[in-house]
């Protein structure tokens, strides 16, 4: 099967191949160089991770102490 690379570096994966591997719009894929060719694979899914990606990246901020009182801070303002 042959396809043409666009000026943006994109190619269309044929429908039969997308269906065979379960590739749908929005699904992440991985590229790898294997010898003299490029391999494309479905990326491993993050099971149990929220769909939004929230909380997947650890914050560099220090957490708020458990005894922090927001109400008293608001009264000071």
Secondary structure as UniProt FT lines:
FT   TURN            7..8
FT   HELIX           15..21
FT   TURN            25..26
FT   STRAND          29..34
FT   TURN            35..36
FT   STRAND          37..42
FT   TURN            47..48
FT   TURN            51..52
FT   TURN            54..55
FT   TURN            66..67
FT   HELIX           70..76
//
